[in-house]
Amino acid sequence: MFADGVVDEGRAAAATYGWDVPALTGNIYRLVQRYDSGELTLEEAMRAAETADWQLVKRQITWWRRREYVRWADIQDSEQFLRHTLATLNKP
């Protein structure tokens, strides 16, 4: 994200809307704001973003695992399921 310009994106959005708008309160933009204010170095912001993303993934996995209707499958089973489902949907 940093290599793809998230800092410039965050700065531009903040210049237009301010840092307090809900769209700029996500993990990455909070870190961009802290970097922009000098509170973090770029390296610190990048490490913190990586940690925040891992924490978010862990929370999401926990949420999904608690859903009884979710069927977990390996990639081959998933591919077969999707092929079958799409073939069924495309039949007249």
VMD Tcl script that builds the backbone (N, CA, C; Angstrom):
set m [mol new atoms 276]
animate dup $m
set s [atomselect $m all]
$s set {name element resname resid chain x y z} {
  {N N MET 1 A 0.822 -1.191 0.000}
  {CA C MET 1 A 0.000 0.000 0.000}
  {C C MET 1 A 0.864 1.251 0.000}
  {N N PHE 2 A 1.927 1.205 0.764}
  {CA C PHE 2 A 2.805 2.375 0.822}
  {C C PHE 2 A 3.489 2.592 -0.519}
  {N N ALA 3 A 3.920 1.514 -1.161}
  {CA C ALA 3 A 4.570 1.630 -2.469}
  {C C ALA 3 A 3.589 2.101 -3.540}
  {N N ASP 4 A 2.305 1.856 -3.312}
  {CA C ASP 4 A 1.288 2.255 -4.280}
  {C C ASP 4 A 0.692 3.635 -4.006}
  {N N GLY 5 A 1.254 4.382 -3.055}
  {CA C GLY 5 A 0.860 5.768 -2.868}
  {C C GLY 5 A -0.190 6.055 -1.820}
  {N N VAL 6 A -0.328 5.189 -0.818}
  {CA C VAL 6 A -1.359 5.423 0.190}
  {C C VAL 6 A -1.112 6.707 0.988}
  {N N VAL 7 A 0.149 7.096 1.136}
  {CA C VAL 7 A 0.442 8.336 1.875}
  {C C VAL 7 A -0.107 9.538 1.106}
  {N N ASP 8 A 0.186 9.609 -0.182}
  {CA C ASP 8 A -0.337 10.715 -0.997}
  {C C ASP 8 A -1.863 10.683 -1.061}
  {N N GLU 9 A -2.417 9.497 -1.180}
  {CA C GLU 9 A -3.873 9.343 -1.205}
  {C C GLU 9 A -4.495 9.857 0.089}
  {N N GLY 10 A -3.912 9.464 1.222}
  {CA C GLY 10 A -4.425 9.906 2.515}
  {C C GLY 10 A -4.310 11.406 2.695}
  {N N ARG 11 A -3.167 11.941 2.306}
  {CA C ARG 11 A -2.980 13.395 2.416}
  {C C ARG 11 A -3.990 14.152 1.562}
  {N N ALA 12 A -4.204 13.685 0.340}
  {CA C ALA 12 A -5.157 14.361 -0.559}
  {C C ALA 12 A -6.574 14.298 0.003}
  {N N ALA 13 A -6.954 13.132 0.491}
  {CA C ALA 13 A -8.299 12.987 1.056}
  {C C ALA 13 A -8.455 13.852 2.304}
  {N N ALA 14 A -7.425 13.862 3.152}
  {CA C ALA 14 A -7.485 14.660 4.380}
  {C C ALA 14 A -7.532 16.145 4.063}
  {N N ALA 15 A -6.836 16.569 3.025}
  {CA C ALA 15 A -6.862 17.982 2.633}
  {C C ALA 15 A -8.264 18.393 2.186}
  {N N THR 16 A -8.978 17.468 1.589}
  {CA C THR 16 A -10.329 17.764 1.101}
  {C C THR 16 A -11.382 17.606 2.195}
  {N N TYR 17 A -11.284 16.533 2.976}
  {CA C TYR 17 A -12.345 16.187 3.914}
  {C C TYR 17 A -11.971 16.283 5.389}
  {N N GLY 18 A -10.686 16.326 5.696}
  {CA C GLY 18 A -10.233 16.308 7.086}
  {C C GLY 18 A -9.993 14.882 7.549}
  {N N TRP 19 A -9.113 14.736 8.516}
  {CA C TRP 19 A -8.760 13.409 9.005}
  {C C TRP 19 A -9.878 12.743 9.804}
  {N N ASP 20 A -10.892 13.478 10.215}
  {CA C ASP 20 A -11.918 12.924 11.099}
  {C C ASP 20 A -13.093 12.272 10.382}
  {N N VAL 21 A -13.127 12.311 9.059}
  {CA C VAL 21 A -14.245 11.679 8.357}
  {C C VAL 21 A -14.140 10.164 8.513}
  {N N PRO 22 A -15.263 9.471 8.586}
  {CA C PRO 22 A -15.234 8.017 8.809}
  {C C PRO 22 A -14.364 7.250 7.810}
  {N N ALA 23 A -14.324 7.677 6.570}
  {CA C ALA 23 A -13.538 6.963 5.560}
  {C C ALA 23 A -12.038 6.980 5.872}
  {N N LEU 24 A -11.593 7.927 6.675}
  {CA C LEU 24 A -10.166 8.026 6.985}
  {C C LEU 24 A -9.836 7.541 8.396}
  {N N THR 25 A -10.738 6.772 8.987}
  {CA C THR 25 A -10.478 6.268 10.334}
  {C C THR 25 A -10.053 4.808 10.339}
  {N N GLY 26 A -9.898 4.212 9.160}
  {CA C GLY 26 A -9.441 2.825 9.075}
  {C C GLY 26 A -7.986 2.704 9.482}
  {N N ASN 27 A -7.547 1.479 9.659}
  {CA C ASN 27 A -6.190 1.205 10.126}
  {C C ASN 27 A -5.126 2.007 9.384}
  {N N ILE 28 A -5.118 1.915 8.088}
  {CA C ILE 28 A -4.014 2.486 7.318}
  {C C ILE 28 A -4.016 4.010 7.381}
  {N N TYR 29 A -5.175 4.637 7.299}
  {CA C TYR 29 A -5.203 6.104 7.278}
  {C C TYR 29 A -4.842 6.710 8.624}
  {N N ARG 30 A -5.188 6.017 9.706}
  {CA C ARG 30 A -4.747 6.512 11.020}
  {C C ARG 30 A -3.227 6.522 11.107}
  {N N LEU 31 A -2.613 5.505 10.524}
  {CA C LEU 31 A -1.147 5.435 10.528}
  {C C LEU 31 A -0.544 6.471 9.580}
  {N N VAL 32 A -1.185 6.702 8.457}
  {CA C VAL 32 A -0.719 7.741 7.532}
  {C C VAL 32 A -0.789 9.101 8.222}
  {N N GLN 33 A -1.856 9.344 8.959}
  {CA C GLN 33 A -1.975 10.603 9.689}
  {C C GLN 33 A -0.854 10.742 10.716}
  {N N ARG 34 A -0.562 9.674 11.427}
  {CA C ARG 34 A 0.510 9.731 12.424}
  {C C ARG 34 A 1.869 9.934 11.755}
  {N N TYR 35 A 2.070 9.330 10.604}
  {CA C TYR 35 A 3.306 9.541 9.845}
  {C C TYR 35 A 3.373 10.983 9.350}
  {N N ASP 36 A 2.262 11.476 8.813}
  {CA C ASP 36 A 2.206 12.831 8.267}
  {C C ASP 36 A 2.470 13.883 9.344}
  {N N SER 37 A 2.061 13.603 10.571}
  {CA C SER 37 A 2.267 14.560 11.667}
  {C C SER 37 A 3.656 14.427 12.296}
  {N N GLY 38 A 4.434 13.436 11.848}
  {CA C GLY 38 A 5.773 13.252 12.392}
  {C C GLY 38 A 5.825 12.365 13.614}
  {N N GLU 39 A 4.691 11.825 14.011}
  {CA C GLU 39 A 4.634 10.960 15.187}
  {C C GLU 39 A 5.313 9.611 14.930}
  {N N LEU 40 A 5.259 9.145 13.677}
  {CA C LEU 40 A 5.885 7.882 13.286}
  {C C LEU 40 A 6.819 8.117 12.101}
  {N N THR 41 A 7.864 7.308 12.016}
  {CA C THR 41 A 8.670 7.301 10.794}
  {C C THR 41 A 7.925 6.454 9.763}
  {N N LEU 42 A 8.346 6.525 8.537}
  {CA C LEU 42 A 7.710 5.716 7.496}
  {C C LEU 42 A 7.857 4.229 7.825}
  {N N GLU 43 A 9.027 3.833 8.282}
  {CA C GLU 43 A 9.256 2.435 8.623}
  {C C GLU 43 A 8.350 1.989 9.774}
  {N N GLU 44 A 8.194 2.837 10.773}
  {CA C GLU 44 A 7.308 2.508 11.894}
  {C C GLU 44 A 5.860 2.385 11.427}
  {N N ALA 45 A 5.442 3.282 10.557}
  {CA C ALA 45 A 4.075 3.233 10.031}
  {C C ALA 45 A 3.854 1.960 9.226}
  {N N MET 46 A 4.842 1.570 8.440}
  {CA C MET 46 A 4.724 0.358 7.635}
  {C C MET 46 A 4.643 -0.887 8.524}
  {N N ARG 47 A 5.471 -0.946 9.558}
  {CA C ARG 47 A 5.421 -2.086 10.487}
  {C C ARG 47 A 4.089 -2.116 11.232}
  {N N ALA 48 A 3.633 -0.955 11.664}
  {CA C ALA 48 A 2.356 -0.884 12.380}
  {C C ALA 48 A 1.202 -1.288 11.466}
  {N N ALA 49 A 1.269 -0.930 10.190}
  {CA C ALA 49 A 0.224 -1.312 9.235}
  {C C ALA 49 A 0.194 -2.819 9.058}
  {N N GLU 50 A 1.362 -3.418 8.984}
  {CA C GLU 50 A 1.437 -4.870 8.851}
  {C C GLU 50 A 0.830 -5.554 10.077}
  {N N THR 51 A 1.167 -5.071 11.247}
  {CA C THR 51 A 0.613 -5.635 12.480}
  {C C THR 51 A -0.898 -5.440 12.537}
  {N N ALA 52 A -1.358 -4.249 12.205}
  {CA C ALA 52 A -2.802 -3.964 12.237}
  {C C ALA 52 A -3.555 -4.847 11.252}
  {N N ASP 53 A -2.974 -5.079 10.075}
  {CA C ASP 53 A -3.626 -5.942 9.095}
  {C C ASP 53 A -3.725 -7.377 9.600}
  {N N TRP 54 A -2.657 -7.891 10.217}
  {CA C TRP 54 A -2.695 -9.243 10.770}
  {C C TRP 54 A -3.741 -9.346 11.871}
  {N N GLN 55 A -3.835 -8.338 12.712}
  {CA C GLN 55 A -4.834 -8.364 13.781}
  {C C GLN 55 A -6.248 -8.355 13.212}
  {N N LEU 56 A -6.463 -7.563 12.158}
  {CA C LEU 56 A -7.772 -7.522 11.514}
  {C C LEU 56 A -8.113 -8.881 10.906}
  {N N VAL 57 A -7.160 -9.495 10.238}
  {CA C VAL 57 A -7.382 -10.808 9.644}
  {C C VAL 57 A -7.754 -11.826 10.720}
  {N N LYS 58 A -7.046 -11.799 11.834}
  {CA C LYS 58 A -7.353 -12.734 12.919}
  {C C LYS 58 A -8.769 -12.526 13.450}
  {N N ARG 59 A -9.187 -11.271 13.597}
  {CA C ARG 59 A -10.556 -10.992 14.061}
  {C C ARG 59 A -11.579 -11.472 13.038}
  {N N GLN 60 A -11.293 -11.259 11.759}
  {CA C GLN 60 A -12.228 -11.690 10.723}
  {C C GLN 60 A -12.350 -13.209 10.675}
  {N N ILE 61 A -11.217 -13.900 10.787}
  {CA C ILE 61 A -11.258 -15.364 10.787}
  {C C ILE 61 A -12.061 -15.864 11.977}
  {N N THR 62 A -11.843 -15.279 13.137}
  {CA C THR 62 A -12.610 -15.665 14.320}
  {C C THR 62 A -14.102 -15.436 14.080}
  {N N TRP 63 A -14.466 -14.318 13.503}
  {CA C TRP 63 A -15.877 -14.013 13.233}
  {C C TRP 63 A -16.464 -15.056 12.290}
  {N N TRP 64 A -15.763 -15.353 11.196}
  {CA C TRP 64 A -16.273 -16.315 10.219}
  {C C TRP 64 A -16.373 -17.719 10.801}
  {N N ARG 65 A -15.424 -18.112 11.629}
  {CA C ARG 65 A -15.455 -19.460 12.201}
  {C C ARG 65 A -16.648 -19.657 13.130}
  {N N ARG 66 A -17.169 -18.598 13.667}
  {CA C ARG 66 A -18.332 -18.695 14.556}
  {C C ARG 66 A -19.646 -18.787 13.785}
  {N N ARG 67 A -19.600 -18.650 12.492}
  {CA C ARG 67 A -20.802 -18.711 11.662}
  {C C ARG 67 A -21.046 -20.159 11.245}
  {N N GLU 68 A -22.142 -20.723 11.718}
  {CA C GLU 68 A -22.443 -22.132 11.448}
  {C C GLU 68 A -22.698 -22.388 9.967}
  {N N TYR 69 A -23.169 -21.398 9.247}
  {CA C TYR 69 A -23.521 -21.592 7.846}
  {C C TYR 69 A -22.314 -21.537 6.905}
  {N N VAL 70 A -21.150 -21.203 7.414}
  {CA C VAL 70 A -19.954 -21.137 6.574}
  {C C VAL 70 A -19.377 -22.534 6.428}
  {N N ARG 71 A -19.144 -22.916 5.198}
  {CA C ARG 71 A -18.543 -24.219 4.916}
  {C C ARG 71 A -17.105 -23.995 4.481}
  {N N TRP 72 A -16.159 -24.495 5.255}
  {CA C TRP 72 A -14.751 -24.335 4.944}
  {C C TRP 72 A -14.320 -25.468 4.019}
  {N N ALA 73 A -13.533 -25.115 3.019}
  {CA C ALA 73 A -13.079 -26.119 2.055}
  {C C ALA 73 A -11.692 -25.751 1.559}
  {N N ASP 74 A -10.985 -26.769 1.046}
  {CA C ASP 74 A -9.688 -26.453 0.461}
  {C C ASP 74 A -9.911 -25.878 -0.935}
  {N N ILE 75 A -8.869 -25.406 -1.554}
  {CA C ILE 75 A -8.993 -24.678 -2.818}
  {C C ILE 75 A -9.569 -25.551 -3.932}
  {N N GLN 76 A -9.200 -26.837 -3.972}
  {CA C GLN 76 A -9.716 -27.715 -5.021}
  {C C GLN 76 A -11.231 -27.911 -4.873}
  {N N ASP 77 A -11.687 -28.147 -3.654}
  {CA C ASP 77 A -13.121 -28.301 -3.417}
  {C C ASP 77 A -13.864 -27.012 -3.736}
  {N N SER 78 A -13.262 -25.894 -3.412}
  {CA C SER 78 A -13.887 -24.604 -3.692}
  {C C SER 78 A -14.006 -24.376 -5.188}
  {N N GLU 79 A -12.951 -24.711 -5.906}
  {CA C GLU 79 A -12.986 -24.542 -7.365}
  {C C GLU 79 A -14.076 -25.412 -7.984}
  {N N GLN 80 A -14.170 -26.658 -7.544}
  {CA C GLN 80 A -15.195 -27.567 -8.059}
  {C C GLN 80 A -16.596 -27.030 -7.739}
  {N N PHE 81 A -16.788 -26.554 -6.518}
  {CA C PHE 81 A -18.078 -25.999 -6.109}
  {C C PHE 81 A -18.455 -24.798 -6.986}
  {N N LEU 82 A -17.487 -23.899 -7.200}
  {CA C LEU 82 A -17.761 -22.715 -8.016}
  {C C LEU 82 A -18.064 -23.081 -9.465}
  {N N ARG 83 A -17.312 -24.011 -10.035}
  {CA C ARG 83 A -17.579 -24.447 -11.410}
  {C C ARG 83 A -18.995 -25.013 -11.525}
  {N N HIS 84 A -19.364 -25.861 -10.585}
  {CA C HIS 84 A -20.702 -26.463 -10.600}
  {C C HIS 84 A -21.779 -25.391 -10.449}
  {N N THR 85 A -21.592 -24.488 -9.513}
  {CA C THR 85 A -22.580 -23.434 -9.261}
  {C C THR 85 A -22.728 -22.524 -10.478}
  {N N LEU 86 A -21.618 -22.118 -11.075}
  {CA C LEU 86 A -21.679 -21.244 -12.250}
  {C C LEU 86 A -22.292 -21.953 -13.445}
  {N N ALA 87 A -21.971 -23.224 -13.613}
  {CA C ALA 87 A -22.569 -23.996 -14.709}
  {C C ALA 87 A -24.075 -24.102 -14.531}
  {N N THR 88 A -24.514 -24.291 -13.287}
  {CA C THR 88 A -25.931 -24.372 -12.986}
  {C C THR 88 A -26.636 -23.053 -13.239}
  {N N LEU 89 A -25.999 -21.964 -12.905}
  {CA C LEU 89 A -26.602 -20.638 -13.100}
  {C C LEU 89 A -26.691 -20.270 -14.569}
  {N N ASN 90 A -25.784 -20.772 -15.380}
  {CA C ASN 90 A -25.752 -20.409 -16.794}
  {C C ASN 90 A -26.645 -21.260 -17.657}
  {N N LYS 91 A -27.320 -22.272 -17.086}
  {CA C LYS 91 A -28.232 -23.105 -17.862}
  {C C LYS 91 A -29.536 -22.352 -18.071}
  {N N PRO 92 A -30.083 -22.457 -19.296}
  {CA C PRO 92 A -31.361 -21.758 -19.577}
  {C C PRO 92 A -32.540 -22.334 -18.826}
}
mol reanalyze $m
mol bondsrecalc $m
mol representation Tube
mol addrep $m
